[in-house]
Amino acid sequence: MDQPADTQVLTGEIVEGGIECPLFQASDGHLFALEGLTHAAAPVGTRLKAEMEPLFVSICQQGDAMRVVKVLEQGAP
């Protein structure tokens, strides 16, 4: 399946600390605030593999942000 050039597939886990948006720790250790998911849909401890695109301006107001384009896999906390 092809994906747009500006998106990437990331795997990781939702961690504590997200204020406006869930905070995602990628498997490489990098932290991203996620637009496109709510705290209710992705509580702390949720494992996630998703297609995401970087955001330069975000409602998350916290560090680097990514917009979730498509959830590929989601595991319960």
N, CA, C, O and CB atoms as a CASP TS submission, in Angstrom:
PFRMAT TS
TARGET T0000
AUTHOR 0000-0000-0000
METHOD Language model
MODEL 1
PARENT N/A
ATOM      1  N   MET     1       0.854  -1.181   0.000  1.00  0.00           N
ATOM      2  CA  MET     1       0.000   0.000   0.000  1.00  0.00           C
ATOM      3  C   MET     1       0.893   1.234   0.000  1.00  0.00           C
ATOM      4  O   MET     1       1.790   1.358   0.834  1.00  0.00           O
ATOM      5  CB  MET     1      -0.968   0.003   1.229  1.00  0.00           C
ATOM      6  N   ASP     2       0.646   2.142  -0.933  1.00  0.00           N
ATOM      7  CA  ASP     2       1.420   3.380  -1.014  1.00  0.00           C
ATOM      8  C   ASP     2       0.896   4.388  -0.006  1.00  0.00           C
ATOM      9  O   ASP     2      -0.290   4.416   0.322  1.00  0.00           O
ATOM     10  CB  ASP     2       1.369   3.968  -2.437  1.00  0.00           C
ATOM     11  N   GLN     3       1.816   5.214   0.474  1.00  0.00           N
ATOM     12  CA  GLN     3       1.424   6.291   1.378  1.00  0.00           C
ATOM     13  C   GLN     3       2.000   7.583   0.840  1.00  0.00           C
ATOM     14  O   GLN     3       3.036   7.566   0.176  1.00  0.00           O
ATOM     15  CB  GLN     3       1.908   6.023   2.839  1.00  0.00           C
ATOM     16  N   PRO     4       1.340   8.724   1.118  1.00  0.00           N
ATOM     17  CA  PRO     4       1.879  10.006   0.656  1.00  0.00           C
ATOM     18  C   PRO     4       3.308  10.209   1.157  1.00  0.00           C
ATOM     19  O   PRO     4       3.680   9.716   2.221  1.00  0.00           O
ATOM     20  CB  PRO     4       0.983  11.165   1.127  1.00  0.00           C
ATOM     21  N   ALA     5       4.101  10.940   0.375  1.00  0.00           N
ATOM     22  CA  ALA     5       5.524  11.115   0.671  1.00  0.00           C
ATOM     23  C   ALA     5       5.783  11.779   2.020  1.00  0.00           C
ATOM     24  O   ALA     5       6.825  11.532   2.627  1.00  0.00           O
ATOM     25  CB  ALA     5       6.170  11.928  -0.414  1.00  0.00           C
ATOM     26  N   ASP     6       4.869  12.612   2.504  1.00  0.00           N
ATOM     27  CA  ASP     6       5.117  13.321   3.750  1.00  0.00           C
ATOM     28  C   ASP     6       4.643  12.552   4.984  1.00  0.00           C
ATOM     29  O   ASP     6       4.754  13.061   6.099  1.00  0.00           O
ATOM     30  CB  ASP     6       4.447  14.663   3.705  1.00  0.00           C
ATOM     31  N   THR     7       4.120  11.347   4.808  1.00  0.00           N
ATOM     32  CA  THR     7       3.686  10.561   5.963  1.00  0.00           C
ATOM     33  C   THR     7       4.722   9.497   6.285  1.00  0.00           C
ATOM     34  O   THR     7       5.568   9.152   5.460  1.00  0.00           O
ATOM     35  CB  THR     7       2.312   9.912   5.701  1.00  0.00           C
ATOM     36  N   GLN     8       4.633   8.985   7.514  1.00  0.00           N
ATOM     37  CA  GLN     8       5.499   7.890   7.940  1.00  0.00           C
ATOM     38  C   GLN     8       4.720   6.986   8.873  1.00  0.00           C
ATOM     39  O   GLN     8       3.804   7.434   9.564  1.00  0.00           O
ATOM     40  CB  GLN     8       6.783   8.422   8.631  1.00  0.00           C
ATOM     41  N   VAL     9       5.082   5.719   8.893  1.00  0.00           N
ATOM     42  CA  VAL     9       4.447   4.768   9.793  1.00  0.00           C
ATOM     43  C   VAL     9       5.310   4.674  11.046  1.00  0.00           C
ATOM     44  O   VAL     9       6.496   4.354  10.975  1.00  0.00           O
ATOM     45  CB  VAL     9       4.266   3.363   9.114  1.00  0.00           C
ATOM     46  N   LEU    10       4.694   4.958  12.198  1.00  0.00           N
ATOM     47  CA  LEU    10       5.395   4.917  13.475  1.00  0.00           C
ATOM     48  C   LEU    10       4.715   3.926  14.408  1.00  0.00           C
ATOM     49  O   LEU    10       3.497   3.752  14.381  1.00  0.00           O
ATOM     50  CB  LEU    10       5.445   6.317  14.117  1.00  0.00           C
ATOM     51  N   THR    11       5.528   3.286  15.228  1.00  0.00           N
ATOM     52  CA  THR    11       5.046   2.352  16.233  1.00  0.00           C
ATOM     53  C   THR    11       5.531   2.842  17.584  1.00  0.00           C
ATOM     54  O   THR    11       6.659   3.319  17.707  1.00  0.00           O
ATOM     55  CB  THR    11       5.532   0.894  15.948  1.00  0.00           C
ATOM     56  N   GLY    12       4.682   2.727  18.601  1.00  0.00           N
ATOM     57  CA  GLY    12       5.069   3.153  19.939  1.00  0.00           C
ATOM     58  C   GLY    12       3.924   3.025  20.912  1.00  0.00           C
ATOM     59  O   GLY    12       3.039   2.184  20.749  1.00  0.00           O
ATOM     60  N   GLU    13       3.949   3.880  21.939  1.00  0.00           N
ATOM     61  CA  GLU    13       2.977   3.787  23.028  1.00  0.00           C
ATOM     62  C   GLU    13       2.572   5.176  23.512  1.00  0.00           C
ATOM     63  O   GLU    13       3.380   6.105  23.519  1.00  0.00           O
ATOM     64  CB  GLU    13       3.552   2.966  24.194  1.00  0.00           C
ATOM     65  N   ILE    14       1.315   5.302  23.913  1.00  0.00           N
ATOM     66  CA  ILE    14       0.825   6.539  24.517  1.00  0.00           C
ATOM     67  C   ILE    14       1.363   6.593  25.947  1.00  0.00           C
ATOM     68  O   ILE    14       1.214   5.638  26.710  1.00  0.00           O
ATOM     69  CB  ILE    14      -0.756   6.616  24.490  1.00  0.00           C
ATOM     70  N   VAL    15       1.989   7.716  26.302  1.00  0.00           N
ATOM     71  CA  VAL    15       2.604   7.863  27.624  1.00  0.00           C
ATOM     72  C   VAL    15       1.972   9.031  28.375  1.00  0.00           C
ATOM     73  O   VAL    15       1.252   9.840  27.790  1.00  0.00           O
ATOM     74  CB  VAL    15       4.130   8.069  27.497  1.00  0.00           C
ATOM     75  N   GLU    16       2.248   9.110  29.665  1.00  0.00           N
ATOM     76  CA  GLU    16       1.736  10.204  30.484  1.00  0.00           C
ATOM     77  C   GLU    16       2.373  11.524  30.058  1.00  0.00           C
ATOM     78  O   GLU    16       3.498  11.559  29.560  1.00  0.00           O
ATOM     79  CB  GLU    16       2.002   9.934  31.979  1.00  0.00           C
ATOM     80  N   GLY    17       1.633  12.597  30.263  1.00  0.00           N
ATOM     81  CA  GLY    17       2.195  13.913  30.007  1.00  0.00           C
ATOM     82  C   GLY    17       1.496  14.695  28.921  1.00  0.00           C
ATOM     83  O   GLY    17       1.762  15.885  28.753  1.00  0.00           O
ATOM     84  N   GLY    18       0.604  14.056  28.176  1.00  0.00           N
ATOM     85  CA  GLY    18      -0.114  14.780  27.142  1.00  0.00           C
ATOM     86  C   GLY    18      -1.113  15.742  27.766  1.00  0.00           C
ATOM     87  O   GLY    18      -1.936  15.341  28.588  1.00  0.00           O
ATOM     88  N   ILE    19      -1.043  16.990  27.384  1.00  0.00           N
ATOM     89  CA  ILE    19      -1.929  17.997  27.974  1.00  0.00           C
ATOM     90  C   ILE    19      -3.172  18.158  27.102  1.00  0.00           C
ATOM     91  O   ILE    19      -4.266  17.749  27.491  1.00  0.00           O
ATOM     92  CB  ILE    19      -1.194  19.360  28.135  1.00  0.00           C
ATOM     93  N   GLU    20      -3.006  18.744  25.945  1.00  0.00           N
ATOM     94  CA  GLU    20      -4.122  18.970  25.026  1.00  0.00           C
ATOM     95  C   GLU    20      -4.377  17.748  24.147  1.00  0.00           C
ATOM     96  O   GLU    20      -5.519  17.472  23.779  1.00  0.00           O
ATOM     97  CB  GLU    20      -3.847  20.193  24.152  1.00  0.00           C
ATOM     98  N   CYS    21      -3.319  17.021  23.814  1.00  0.00           N
ATOM     99  CA  CYS    21      -3.388  15.865  22.918  1.00  0.00           C
ATOM    100  C   CYS    21      -2.637  14.693  23.558  1.00  0.00           C
ATOM    101  O   CYS    21      -1.759  14.909  24.393  1.00  0.00           O
ATOM    102  CB  CYS    21      -2.792  16.208  21.510  1.00  0.00           C
ATOM    103  N   PRO    22      -2.973  13.446  23.172  1.00  0.00           N
ATOM    104  CA  PRO    22      -2.210  12.306  23.679  1.00  0.00           C
ATOM    105  C   PRO    22      -0.724  12.454  23.321  1.00  0.00           C
ATOM    106  O   PRO    22      -0.382  12.958  22.252  1.00  0.00           O
ATOM    107  CB  PRO    22      -2.773  10.981  23.106  1.00  0.00           C
ATOM    108  N   LEU    23       0.147  12.010  24.225  1.00  0.00           N
ATOM    109  CA  LEU    23       1.596  12.050  24.013  1.00  0.00           C
ATOM    110  C   LEU    23       2.065  10.654  23.637  1.00  0.00           C
ATOM    111  O   LEU    23       1.816   9.690  24.360  1.00  0.00           O
ATOM    112  CB  LEU    23       2.348  12.568  25.286  1.00  0.00           C
ATOM    113  N   PHE    24       2.743  10.553  22.504  1.00  0.00           N
ATOM    114  CA  PHE    24       3.146   9.278  21.913  1.00  0.00           C
ATOM    115  C   PHE    24       4.659   9.155  21.953  1.00  0.00           C
ATOM    116  O   PHE    24       5.375  10.046  21.497  1.00  0.00           O
ATOM    117  CB  PHE    24       2.630   9.150  20.460  1.00  0.00           C
ATOM    118  N   GLN    25       5.148   8.035  22.506  1.00  0.00           N
ATOM    119  CA  GLN    25       6.582   7.765  22.477  1.00  0.00           C
ATOM    120  C   GLN    25       6.835   6.714  21.414  1.00  0.00           C
ATOM    121  O   GLN    25       6.436   5.558  21.556  1.00  0.00           O
ATOM    122  CB  GLN    25       7.110   7.297  23.873  1.00  0.00           C
ATOM    123  N   ALA    26       7.504   7.131  20.344  1.00  0.00           N
ATOM    124  CA  ALA    26       7.828   6.222  19.249  1.00  0.00           C
ATOM    125  C   ALA    26       8.860   5.198  19.703  1.00  0.00           C
ATOM    126  O   ALA    26       9.557   5.403  20.697  1.00  0.00           O
ATOM    127  CB  ALA    26       8.348   7.003  18.029  1.00  0.00           C
ATOM    128  N   SER    27       8.948   4.102  18.970  1.00  0.00           N
ATOM    129  CA  SER    27       9.871   3.033  19.342  1.00  0.00           C
ATOM    130  C   SER    27      11.327   3.499  19.364  1.00  0.00           C
ATOM    131  O   SER    27      12.163   2.856  19.999  1.00  0.00           O
ATOM    132  CB  SER    27       9.723   1.870  18.383  1.00  0.00           C
ATOM    133  N   ASP    28      11.651   4.610  18.679  1.00  0.00           N
ATOM    134  CA  ASP    28      13.020   5.150  18.722  1.00  0.00           C
ATOM    135  C   ASP    28      13.228   6.103  19.896  1.00  0.00           C
ATOM    136  O   ASP    28      14.316   6.655  20.062  1.00  0.00           O
ATOM    137  CB  ASP    28      13.339   5.873  17.419  1.00  0.00           C
ATOM    138  N   GLY    29      12.165   6.304  20.731  1.00  0.00           N
ATOM    139  CA  GLY    29      12.277   7.146  21.915  1.00  0.00           C
ATOM    140  C   GLY    29      11.788   8.573  21.733  1.00  0.00           C
ATOM    141  O   GLY    29      11.635   9.298  22.716  1.00  0.00           O
ATOM    142  N   HIS    30      11.541   8.990  20.503  1.00  0.00           N
ATOM    143  CA  HIS    30      11.094  10.359  20.242  1.00  0.00           C
ATOM    144  C   HIS    30       9.660  10.542  20.717  1.00  0.00           C
ATOM    145  O   HIS    30       8.834   9.642  20.564  1.00  0.00           O
ATOM    146  CB  HIS    30      11.210  10.697  18.741  1.00  0.00           C
ATOM    147  N   LEU    31       9.361  11.710  21.296  1.00  0.00           N
ATOM    148  CA  LEU    31       8.015  12.022  21.779  1.00  0.00           C
ATOM    149  C   LEU    31       7.299  12.941  20.799  1.00  0.00           C
ATOM    150  O   LEU    31       7.881  13.890  20.274  1.00  0.00           O
ATOM    151  CB  LEU    31       8.075  12.673  23.173  1.00  0.00           C
ATOM    152  N   PHE    32       6.024  12.642  20.563  1.00  0.00           N
ATOM    153  CA  PHE    32       5.180  13.458  19.697  1.00  0.00           C
ATOM    154  C   PHE    32       3.825  13.654  20.363  1.00  0.00           C
ATOM    155  O   PHE    32       3.287  12.724  20.965  1.00  0.00           O
ATOM    156  CB  PHE    32       5.018  12.804  18.298  1.00  0.00           C
ATOM    157  N   ALA    33       3.272  14.853  20.259  1.00  0.00           N
ATOM    158  CA  ALA    33       1.877  15.089  20.612  1.00  0.00           C
ATOM    159  C   ALA    33       1.063  14.709  19.378  1.00  0.00           C
ATOM    160  O   ALA    33       1.429  15.061  18.257  1.00  0.00           O
ATOM    161  CB  ALA    33       1.616  16.600  21.059  1.00  0.00           C
ATOM    162  N   LEU    34      -0.041  13.990  19.586  1.00  0.00           N
ATOM    163  CA  LEU    34      -0.817  13.471  18.458  1.00  0.00           C
ATOM    164  C   LEU    34      -2.138  14.194  18.278  1.00  0.00           C
ATOM    165  O   LEU    34      -2.973  14.221  19.183  1.00  0.00           O
ATOM    166  CB  LEU    34      -1.074  11.999  18.642  1.00  0.00           C
ATOM    167  N   GLU    35      -2.320  14.777  17.111  1.00  0.00           N
ATOM    168  CA  GLU    35      -3.629  15.285  16.702  1.00  0.00           C
ATOM    169  C   GLU    35      -4.342  14.160  15.986  1.00  0.00           C
ATOM    170  O   GLU    35      -3.709  13.338  15.323  1.00  0.00           O
ATOM    171  CB  GLU    35      -3.507  16.557  15.788  1.00  0.00           C
ATOM    172  N   GLY    36      -5.652  14.119  16.117  1.00  0.00           N
ATOM    173  CA  GLY    36      -6.424  13.100  15.407  1.00  0.00           C
ATOM    174  C   GLY    36      -6.818  11.935  16.291  1.00  0.00           C
ATOM    175  O   GLY    36      -7.543  11.044  15.847  1.00  0.00           O
ATOM    176  N   LEU    37      -6.355  11.921  17.536  1.00  0.00           N
ATOM    177  CA  LEU    37      -6.766  10.922  18.530  1.00  0.00           C
ATOM    178  C   LEU    37      -7.108  11.660  19.812  1.00  0.00           C
ATOM    179  O   LEU    37      -6.475  12.663  20.142  1.00  0.00           O
ATOM    180  CB  LEU    37      -5.640   9.846  18.777  1.00  0.00           C
ATOM    181  N   THR    38      -8.097  11.175  20.531  1.00  0.00           N
ATOM    182  CA  THR    38      -8.440  11.772  21.818  1.00  0.00           C
ATOM    183  C   THR    38      -7.823  10.949  22.939  1.00  0.00           C
ATOM    184  O   THR    38      -7.403   9.811  22.731  1.00  0.00           O
ATOM    185  CB  THR    38      -9.975  11.868  21.992  1.00  0.00           C
ATOM    186  N   HIS    39      -7.773  11.538  24.133  1.00  0.00           N
ATOM    187  CA  HIS    39      -7.300  10.796  25.304  1.00  0.00           C
ATOM    188  C   HIS    39      -8.196   9.588  25.565  1.00  0.00           C
ATOM    189  O   HIS    39      -7.712   8.542  25.996  1.00  0.00           O
ATOM    190  CB  HIS    39      -7.259  11.712  26.549  1.00  0.00           C
ATOM    191  N   ALA    40      -9.500   9.723  25.307  1.00  0.00           N
ATOM    192  CA  ALA    40     -10.437   8.616  25.529  1.00  0.00           C
ATOM    193  C   ALA    40     -10.189   7.471  24.545  1.00  0.00           C
ATOM    194  O   ALA    40     -10.285   6.302  24.920  1.00  0.00           O
ATOM    195  CB  ALA    40     -11.887   9.111  25.402  1.00  0.00           C
ATOM    196  N   ALA    41      -9.874   7.792  23.306  1.00  0.00           N
ATOM    197  CA  ALA    41      -9.641   6.768  22.285  1.00  0.00           C
ATOM    198  C   ALA    41      -8.277   6.110  22.428  1.00  0.00           C
ATOM    199  O   ALA    41      -8.085   4.978  21.986  1.00  0.00           O
ATOM    200  CB  ALA    41      -9.769   7.374  20.903  1.00  0.00           C
ATOM    201  N   ALA    42      -7.323   6.815  23.048  1.00  0.00           N
ATOM    202  CA  ALA    42      -5.956   6.305  23.193  1.00  0.00           C
ATOM    203  C   ALA    42      -5.425   6.657  24.579  1.00  0.00           C
ATOM    204  O   ALA    42      -4.592   7.554  24.707  1.00  0.00           O
ATOM    205  CB  ALA    42      -5.025   6.883  22.088  1.00  0.00           C
ATOM    206  N   PRO    43      -5.897   5.961  25.627  1.00  0.00           N
ATOM    207  CA  PRO    43      -5.421   6.255  26.975  1.00  0.00           C
ATOM    208  C   PRO    43      -3.955   5.846  27.163  1.00  0.00           C
ATOM    209  O   PRO    43      -3.393   5.106  26.355  1.00  0.00           O
ATOM    210  CB  PRO    43      -6.297   5.543  28.005  1.00  0.00           C
ATOM    211  N   VAL    44      -3.361   6.337  28.230  1.00  0.00           N
ATOM    212  CA  VAL    44      -1.968   6.003  28.557  1.00  0.00           C
ATOM    213  C   VAL    44      -1.811   4.485  28.561  1.00  0.00           C
ATOM    214  O   VAL    44      -2.632   3.764  29.129  1.00  0.00           O
ATOM    215  CB  VAL    44      -1.550   6.609  29.942  1.00  0.00           C
ATOM    216  N   GLY    45      -0.748   4.017  27.922  1.00  0.00           N
ATOM    217  CA  GLY    45      -0.456   2.589  27.841  1.00  0.00           C
ATOM    218  C   GLY    45      -0.897   1.945  26.543  1.00  0.00           C
ATOM    219  O   GLY    45      -0.522   0.807  26.259  1.00  0.00           O
ATOM    220  N   THR    46      -1.700   2.663  25.739  1.00  0.00           N
ATOM    221  CA  THR    46      -2.152   2.120  24.461  1.00  0.00           C
ATOM    222  C   THR    46      -0.960   1.967  23.518  1.00  0.00           C
ATOM    223  O   THR    46      -0.189   2.906  23.317  1.00  0.00           O
ATOM    224  CB  THR    46      -3.238   3.032  23.826  1.00  0.00           C
ATOM    225  N   ARG    47      -0.818   0.771  22.946  1.00  0.00           N
ATOM    226  CA  ARG    47       0.211   0.533  21.927  1.00  0.00           C
ATOM    227  C   ARG    47      -0.399   0.887  20.571  1.00  0.00           C
ATOM    228  O   ARG    47      -1.561   0.585  20.299  1.00  0.00           O
ATOM    229  CB  ARG    47       0.727  -0.968  21.953  1.00  0.00           C
ATOM    230  N   LEU    48       0.401   1.529  19.734  1.00  0.00           N
ATOM    231  CA  LEU    48      -0.148   2.090  18.501  1.00  0.00           C
ATOM    232  C   LEU    48       0.842   1.958  17.358  1.00  0.00           C
ATOM    233  O   LEU    48       2.040   2.192  17.518  1.00  0.00           O
ATOM    234  CB  LEU    48      -0.526   3.556  18.701  1.00  0.00           C
ATOM    235  N   LYS    49       0.321   1.583  16.214  1.00  0.00           N
ATOM    236  CA  LYS    49       1.061   1.663  14.950  1.00  0.00           C
ATOM    237  C   LYS    49       0.161   2.458  14.026  1.00  0.00           C
ATOM    238  O   LYS    49      -0.982   2.070  13.781  1.00  0.00           O
ATOM    239  CB  LYS    49       1.425   0.217  14.346  1.00  0.00           C
ATOM    240  N   ALA    50       0.667   3.569  13.512  1.00  0.00           N
ATOM    241  CA  ALA    50      -0.186   4.448  12.715  1.00  0.00           C
ATOM    242  C   ALA    50       0.604   5.175  11.645  1.00  0.00           C
ATOM    243  O   ALA    50       1.806   5.408  11.771  1.00  0.00           O
ATOM    244  CB  ALA    50      -0.888   5.452  13.606  1.00  0.00           C
ATOM    245  N   GLU    51      -0.109   5.525  10.593  1.00  0.00           N
ATOM    246  CA  GLU    51       0.447   6.388   9.557  1.00  0.00           C
ATOM    247  C   GLU    51       0.229   7.820  10.036  1.00  0.00           C
ATOM    248  O   GLU    51      -0.889   8.203  10.381  1.00  0.00           O
ATOM    249  CB  GLU    51      -0.225   6.128   8.136  1.00  0.00           C
ATOM    250  N   MET    52       1.298   8.601  10.057  1.00  0.00           N
ATOM    251  CA  MET    52       1.236   9.958  10.601  1.00  0.00           C
ATOM    252  C   MET    52       1.957  10.935   9.690  1.00  0.00           C
ATOM    253  O   MET    52       2.816  10.560   8.892  1.00  0.00           O
ATOM    254  CB  MET    52       1.841  10.005  12.009  1.00  0.00           C
ATOM    255  N   GLU    53       1.578  12.211   9.834  1.00  0.00           N
ATOM    256  CA  GLU    53       2.272  13.255   9.094  1.00  0.00           C
ATOM    257  C   GLU    53       2.694  14.349  10.065  1.00  0.00           C
ATOM    258  O   GLU    53       1.953  14.668  10.994  1.00  0.00           O
ATOM    259  CB  GLU    53       1.376  13.832   7.964  1.00  0.00           C
ATOM    260  N   PRO    54       3.875  14.927   9.863  1.00  0.00           N
ATOM    261  CA  PRO    54       4.350  15.977  10.756  1.00  0.00           C
ATOM    262  C   PRO    54       3.507  17.246  10.628  1.00  0.00           C
ATOM    263  O   PRO    54       3.022  17.582   9.548  1.00  0.00           O
ATOM    264  CB  PRO    54       5.814  16.290  10.465  1.00  0.00           C
ATOM    265  N   LEU    55       3.347  17.936  11.748  1.00  0.00           N
ATOM    266  CA  LEU    55       2.628  19.209  11.777  1.00  0.00           C
ATOM    267  C   LEU    55       3.591  20.310  12.193  1.00  0.00           C
ATOM    268  O   LEU    55       4.398  20.135  13.106  1.00  0.00           O
ATOM    269  CB  LEU    55       1.410  19.146  12.745  1.00  0.00           C
ATOM    270  N   PHE    56       3.498  21.434  11.521  1.00  0.00           N
ATOM    271  CA  PHE    56       4.340  22.572  11.873  1.00  0.00           C
ATOM    272  C   PHE    56       3.581  23.535  12.777  1.00  0.00           C
ATOM    273  O   PHE    56       4.187  24.303  13.524  1.00  0.00           O
ATOM    274  CB  PHE    56       4.828  23.297  10.609  1.00  0.00           C
ATOM    275  N   VAL    57       2.250  23.491  12.707  1.00  0.00           N
ATOM    276  CA  VAL    57       1.373  24.261  13.580  1.00  0.00           C
ATOM    277  C   VAL    57       0.347  23.285  14.122  1.00  0.00           C
ATOM    278  O   VAL    57      -0.249  22.517  13.366  1.00  0.00           O
ATOM    279  CB  VAL    57       0.690  25.472  12.823  1.00  0.00           C
ATOM    280  N   SER    58       0.139  23.313  15.438  1.00  0.00           N
ATOM    281  CA  SER    58      -0.725  22.305  16.045  1.00  0.00           C
ATOM    282  C   SER    58      -1.526  22.877  17.209  1.00  0.00           C
ATOM    283  O   SER    58      -1.080  23.799  17.891  1.00  0.00           O
ATOM    284  CB  SER    58       0.103  21.121  16.518  1.00  0.00           C
ATOM    285  N   ILE    59      -2.709  22.317  17.425  1.00  0.00           N
ATOM    286  CA  ILE    59      -3.501  22.676  18.602  1.00  0.00           C
ATOM    287  C   ILE    59      -2.917  22.064  19.865  1.00  0.00           C
ATOM    288  O   ILE    59      -3.300  22.446  20.971  1.00  0.00           O
ATOM    289  CB  ILE    59      -4.951  22.227  18.428  1.00  0.00           C
ATOM    290  N   CYS    60      -2.001  21.126  19.717  1.00  0.00           N
ATOM    291  CA  CYS    60      -1.462  20.397  20.871  1.00  0.00           C
ATOM    292  C   CYS    60      -0.621  21.281  21.787  1.00  0.00           C
ATOM    293  O   CYS    60      -0.584  21.054  22.997  1.00  0.00           O
ATOM    294  CB  CYS    60      -0.626  19.228  20.396  1.00  0.00           C
ATOM    295  N   GLN    61       0.038  22.263  21.240  1.00  0.00           N
ATOM    296  CA  GLN    61       0.826  23.223  22.018  1.00  0.00           C
ATOM    297  C   GLN    61       1.862  22.556  22.913  1.00  0.00           C
ATOM    298  O   GLN    61       2.125  23.025  24.020  1.00  0.00           O
ATOM    299  CB  GLN    61      -0.090  24.068  22.862  1.00  0.00           C
ATOM    300  N   GLN    62       2.449  21.468  22.437  1.00  0.00           N
ATOM    301  CA  GLN    62       3.416  20.742  23.261  1.00  0.00           C
ATOM    302  C   GLN    62       4.408  19.999  22.376  1.00  0.00           C
ATOM    303  O   GLN    62       4.090  18.931  21.853  1.00  0.00           O
ATOM    304  CB  GLN    62       2.697  19.756  24.207  1.00  0.00           C
ATOM    305  N   GLY    63       5.582  20.540  22.206  1.00  0.00           N
ATOM    306  CA  GLY    63       6.652  19.855  21.483  1.00  0.00           C
ATOM    307  C   GLY    63       6.318  19.548  20.033  1.00  0.00           C
ATOM    308  O   GLY    63       5.486  20.213  19.416  1.00  0.00           O
ATOM    309  N   ASP    64       6.983  18.527  19.500  1.00  0.00           N
ATOM    310  CA  ASP    64       6.755  18.093  18.124  1.00  0.00           C
ATOM    311  C   ASP    64       5.375  17.444  18.033  1.00  0.00           C
ATOM    312  O   ASP    64       4.953  16.729  18.942  1.00  0.00           O
ATOM    313  CB  ASP    64       7.868  17.104  17.655  1.00  0.00           C
ATOM    314  N   ALA    65       4.690  17.697  16.943  1.00  0.00           N
ATOM    315  CA  ALA    65       3.343  17.153  16.785  1.00  0.00           C
ATOM    316  C   ALA    65       3.216  16.395  15.472  1.00  0.00           C
ATOM    317  O   ALA    65       3.855  16.727  14.473  1.00  0.00           O
ATOM    318  CB  ALA    65       2.301  18.274  16.851  1.00  0.00           C
ATOM    319  N   MET    66       2.378  15.374  15.500  1.00  0.00           N
ATOM    320  CA  MET    66       2.050  14.577  14.316  1.00  0.00           C
ATOM    321  C   MET    66       0.537  14.464  14.248  1.00  0.00           C
ATOM    322  O   MET    66      -0.141  14.416  15.274  1.00  0.00           O
ATOM    323  CB  MET    66       2.728  13.155  14.360  1.00  0.00           C
ATOM    324  N   ARG    67       0.011  14.422  13.019  1.00  0.00           N
ATOM    325  CA  ARG    67      -1.410  14.155  12.823  1.00  0.00           C
ATOM    326  C   ARG    67      -1.565  12.704  12.434  1.00  0.00           C
ATOM    327  O   ARG    67      -0.900  12.230  11.513  1.00  0.00           O
ATOM    328  CB  ARG    67      -2.029  15.092  11.744  1.00  0.00           C
ATOM    329  N   VAL    68      -2.436  11.993  13.125  1.00  0.00           N
ATOM    330  CA  VAL    68      -2.698  10.592  12.802  1.00  0.00           C
ATOM    331  C   VAL    68      -3.574  10.557  11.555  1.00  0.00           C
ATOM    332  O   VAL    68      -4.705  11.042  11.562  1.00  0.00           O
ATOM    333  CB  VAL    68      -3.385   9.840  14.003  1.00  0.00           C
ATOM    334  N   VAL    69      -3.038   9.976  10.486  1.00  0.00           N
ATOM    335  CA  VAL    69      -3.760   9.849   9.228  1.00  0.00           C
ATOM    336  C   VAL    69      -4.616   8.582   9.270  1.00  0.00           C
ATOM    337  O   VAL    69      -5.782   8.589   8.877  1.00  0.00           O
ATOM    338  CB  VAL    69      -2.774   9.817   8.020  1.00  0.00           C
ATOM    339  N   LYS    70      -4.008   7.490   9.759  1.00  0.00           N
ATOM    340  CA  LYS    70      -4.707   6.206   9.792  1.00  0.00           C
ATOM    341  C   LYS    70      -4.088   5.321  10.865  1.00  0.00           C
ATOM    342  O   LYS    70      -2.872   5.133  10.887  1.00  0.00           O
ATOM    343  CB  LYS    70      -4.652   5.507   8.406  1.00  0.00           C
ATOM    344  N   VAL    71      -4.912   4.777  11.753  1.00  0.00           N
ATOM    345  CA  VAL    71      -4.443   3.811  12.738  1.00  0.00           C
ATOM    346  C   VAL    71      -4.361   2.455  12.047  1.00  0.00           C
ATOM    347  O   VAL    71      -5.347   1.980  11.483  1.00  0.00           O
ATOM    348  CB  VAL    71      -5.388   3.761  13.995  1.00  0.00           C
ATOM    349  N   LEU    72      -3.186   1.834  12.091  1.00  0.00           N
ATOM    350  CA  LEU    72      -2.984   0.542  11.461  1.00  0.00           C
ATOM    351  C   LEU    72      -3.159  -0.602  12.457  1.00  0.00           C
ATOM    352  O   LEU    72      -3.699  -1.650  12.104  1.00  0.00           O
ATOM    353  CB  LEU    72      -1.606   0.479  10.829  1.00  0.00           C
ATOM    354  N   GLU    73      -2.709  -0.412  13.689  1.00  0.00           N
ATOM    355  CA  GLU    73      -2.870  -1.388  14.765  1.00  0.00           C
ATOM    356  C   GLU    73      -2.974  -0.626  16.079  1.00  0.00           C
ATOM    357  O   GLU    73      -2.300   0.383  16.283  1.00  0.00           O
ATOM    358  CB  GLU    73      -1.682  -2.412  14.797  1.00  0.00           C
ATOM    359  N   GLN    74      -3.836  -1.128  16.970  1.00  0.00           N
ATOM    360  CA  GLN    74      -3.975  -0.503  18.289  1.00  0.00           C
ATOM    361  C   GLN    74      -4.160  -1.618  19.311  1.00  0.00           C
ATOM    362  O   GLN    74      -5.014  -2.491  19.157  1.00  0.00           O
ATOM    363  CB  GLN    74      -5.183   0.515  18.327  1.00  0.00           C
ATOM    364  N   GLY    75      -3.323  -1.566  20.380  1.00  0.00           N
ATOM    365  CA  GLY    75      -3.410  -2.548  21.457  1.00  0.00           C
ATOM    366  C   GLY    75      -3.844  -1.902  22.732  1.00  0.00           C
ATOM    367  O   GLY    75      -3.474  -0.762  23.013  1.00  0.00           O
ATOM    368  N   ALA    76      -4.630  -2.614  23.519  1.00  0.00           N
ATOM    369  CA  ALA    76      -5.153  -2.101  24.784  1.00  0.00           C
ATOM    370  C   ALA    76      -4.026  -1.832  25.765  1.00  0.00           C
ATOM    371  O   ALA    76      -2.987  -2.492  25.732  1.00  0.00           O
ATOM    372  CB  ALA    76      -6.154  -3.085  25.392  1.00  0.00           C
ATOM    373  N   PRO    77      -4.243  -0.849  26.643  1.00  0.00           N
ATOM    374  CA  PRO    77      -3.228  -0.540  27.668  1.00  0.00           C
ATOM    375  C   PRO    77      -3.090  -1.668  28.670  1.00  0.00           C
ATOM    376  O   PRO    77      -2.284  -1.575  29.596  1.00  0.00           O
ATOM    377  CB  PRO    77      -3.579   0.754  28.401  1.00  0.00           C
TER
END
